[in-house]
Amino acid sequence: MEQHAPTRKNKVKQAIPPLQVTYYTDPLCCWSWAFEPVIQKLREGYGNSIAWRNCMGGMLSQWKSYHDTLHAVSRPIQMGPVWMQARQLTGVTLNDSIWFSDPPASSYPACVAVKCAGLQSATAEELYLYKLRSAVMTAGKNIAKKEVLLALAGELAAEQPGCFNAEQFATELAGEAAINAFRADLQEVRYRNITRFPSLLFVTGSNKKSLLLTGSHSYETIVSHLKQLTGNA
């Protein structure tokens, strides 16, 4: 499955009432990486009809306290087979060797980095999140390391001049604003009882009806659910 970087063009192809969408995800979640083409198709297909917000899940605080009962993972080396399974089931490009050679100690630094990028703009956050995913999933870069986070910020600034400021990112990475933004995300994840990534929460702008979709779904399935939610079935 070919991955495509996020675009900033809005192509409104679906006519629906305004929707607010919260995307619960984590930079280290391989299933979210496999779900990326669906997310991009939704963004392009619905354009400004949907207001997007990313909520970082903090999937891995530290290995000492981590245990995925669904996939029987409690050590870094056990994450490799999960990524292999995701690659086999979805066809997505995944480099599972990182879990043998240089396993990330936590997803928290990357989550904070995403919120730090979001201090600049929603577009900067979106682009940096994709940059992180691509770096760890395909290039095997350890995004738990500060030097990697900063290097990726520099690359993104060169790729997106005027859209992302690497110097501002470096200054704000350890600041209270980024850390508090991630803490707020963690609180929301716990409040919503989100235990799987990716998850999508849709809320209509008119009558505040909501729909939570947990796990990966096809684009067609999500569109069908949205039509029912908005009364356009």
C-alpha positions in Angstrom: 0.0 0.0 0.0 1.5 3.3 -1.1 1.6 6.1 1.5 1.0 9.7 0.5 2.1 12.7 2.4 -0.7 15.0 3.6 -1.9 17.7 1.2 -3.2 21.1 2.1 -5.7 21.3 -0.8 -9.3 20.9 0.1 -11.5 19.1 -2.4 -15.1 19.1 -1.2 -16.7 16.1 -2.9 -19.2 15.1 -0.2 -22.1 17.4 0.8 -22.7 16.9 4.5 -23.4 19.2 7.5 -20.3 20.5 9.3 -18.6 17.8 11.4 -16.0 18.0 14.1 -13.7 15.0 14.1 -11.2 14.0 16.8 -8.5 11.6 15.6 -7.2 9.5 18.5 -3.8 8.2 17.5 -0.1 7.8 18.4 3.0 8.3 16.3 4.2 4.8 17.2 0.9 3.1 16.3 1.5 0.9 13.2 -2.2 0.5 12.6 -2.6 4.3 12.4 0.2 4.3 9.8 -1.7 1.7 7.8 -4.9 3.8 8.3 -3.2 6.9 6.8 -4.6 6.5 3.2 -8.1 6.5 4.6 -7.5 9.6 6.7 -6.1 11.4 3.7 -9.0 10.4 1.5 -11.4 11.6 4.2 -9.6 15.0 4.4 -9.6 15.4 0.7 -13.1 14.1 0.1 -14.8 16.2 2.7 -12.6 19.3 2.7 -13.9 22.1 4.9 -17.0 20.2 5.8 -15.0 18.5 8.5 -13.0 20.2 11.2 -10.1 17.9 12.2 -8.3 17.7 15.6 -5.6 15.3 16.5 -5.5 13.8 20.0 -2.3 12.0 21.0 -2.9 8.8 22.8 0.3 8.2 24.7 0.3 4.6 23.7 3.6 3.8 25.3 4.7 5.7 28.5 7.5 3.2 29.3 8.1 -0.4 28.8 8.2 -1.2 32.5 4.4 -0.5 32.7 3.4 -1.5 29.1 1.3 -4.5 28.4 -0.8 -5.1 25.3 -3.1 -8.0 26.2 -4.6 -8.1 22.7 -1.3 -8.8 21.0 0.6 -10.2 24.0 3.3 -7.5 24.0 5.2 -6.4 27.0 8.7 -6.1 25.7 10.1 -4.2 22.6 11.1 -7.3 20.8 7.5 -8.5 20.9 6.4 -5.4 19.0 8.2 -6.5 15.8 5.8 -9.3 15.0 2.9 -7.0 15.5 4.3 -4.7 12.8 4.9 -7.7 10.6 1.3 -8.7 11.0 0.1 -5.1 10.1 2.3 -5.2 7.0 1.0 -8.6 5.9 -2.7 -7.7 6.5 -2.7 -4.2 5.0 0.2 -4.2 2.6 1.6 -1.0 4.2 5.4 -0.4 4.1 6.7 -1.1 7.6 10.3 -1.5 8.8 10.0 -3.7 11.9 13.7 -4.0 12.4 13.7 -1.0 14.7 12.3 -3.2 17.5 15.4 -5.3 17.3 18.0 -2.7 16.6 17.0 0.6 18.4 13.6 0.2 20.0 11.9 3.5 21.1 11.6 3.7 24.9 8.4 5.6 24.9 5.9 7.4 22.5 5.6 10.3 24.9 8.4 12.4 23.4 6.9 12.1 19.9 3.4 12.9 21.2 4.7 16.1 22.9 6.6 17.0 19.7 3.3 16.7 17.7 1.6 19.1 20.1 4.6 21.4 19.9 4.2 21.5 16.1 0.5 22.3 16.7 1.5 25.5 18.6 2.4 26.8 15.2 -0.7 25.8 13.3 -3.0 22.8 12.6 -1.3 22.3 9.3 2.2 22.2 10.9 0.9 19.6 13.3 -0.5 17.5 10.6 2.6 17.7 8.5 4.9 16.9 11.4 2.8 14.0 12.6 3.1 12.5 9.1 6.8 13.2 9.1 7.2 11.3 12.4 5.2 8.3 11.3 7.1 8.0 8.1 10.5 8.3 9.8 9.8 5.5 12.3 7.6 3.2 10.2 9.7 3.2 7.0 13.2 4.6 7.9 13.5 2.9 11.3 14.3 6.2 13.1 13.9 6.2 16.9 11.4 9.0 17.4 11.8 8.8 21.2 15.1 10.6 20.9 15.2 14.4 21.0 17.9 14.6 18.4 15.7 12.7 15.9 12.7 14.9 16.7 14.8 18.1 16.0 16.4 16.6 12.9 13.0 15.8 11.5 11.8 19.3 12.3 14.7 20.7 10.3 13.9 18.5 7.3 10.2 19.6 7.4 11.1 23.2 7.6 13.2 22.8 4.5 10.4 21.0 2.7 7.7 23.4 3.8 9.2 26.8 4.0 6.8 29.3 5.5 4.6 26.6 6.9 6.9 25.2 9.6 9.5 26.9 11.7 12.2 24.6 13.1 13.8 27.2 15.4 10.4 27.9 17.0 9.9 24.2 17.4 13.2 23.6 19.1 12.5 26.5 21.5 9.0 25.3 22.4 9.7 21.5 22.5 10.5 21.5 26.2 8.1 24.3 27.1 5.0 24.0 29.3 2.6 24.8 26.5 3.5 21.6 24.5 3.6 19.4 27.6 0.3 20.7 28.9 -1.3 20.2 25.5 -0.3 16.5 25.6 -1.5 16.2 29.2 -4.9 17.4 28.1 -4.9 14.8 25.3 -4.1 12.1 27.8 -6.9 13.2 30.0 -9.3 13.2 27.1 -8.3 9.7 26.0 -8.9 8.4 29.5 -12.2 10.2 29.8 -13.4 8.8 26.5 -12.0 5.4 27.4 -10.1 5.1 24.2 -8.1 1.9 24.4 -7.4 1.3 20.7 -5.7 3.4 18.0 -6.7 4.6 15.5 -10.1 5.8 16.7 -12.3 8.5 15.2 -15.0 10.6 17.1 -17.4 12.4 14.8 -19.7 15.1 16.3 -22.3 16.9 14.2 -22.4 20.7 14.4 -26.2 21.0 14.4 -27.6 18.5 16.9 -24.4 17.3 18.5 -25.0 13.7 17.6 -21.8 11.7 17.9 -20.2 8.5 16.5 -17.1 6.8 17.8 -15.4 4.4 15.4 -12.6 2.3 17.0 -9.9 0.6 15.0 -9.3 0.6 11.2 -12.3 0.9 8.9 -12.5 1.3 5.1 -13.3 4.6 3.6 -16.6 3.3 2.3 -17.6 2.0 5.7 -16.9 5.4 7.3 -18.8 7.3 4.6 -21.8 5.0 5.2 -21.7 5.7 8.9 -21.4 9.4 8.3 -24.5 9.4 6.0 -26.5 7.7 8.8 -25.1 10.1 11.4 -26.0 13.2 9.4 -29.3 11.9 8.0 -28.1 11.7 4.5 -28.4 7.9 4.1 
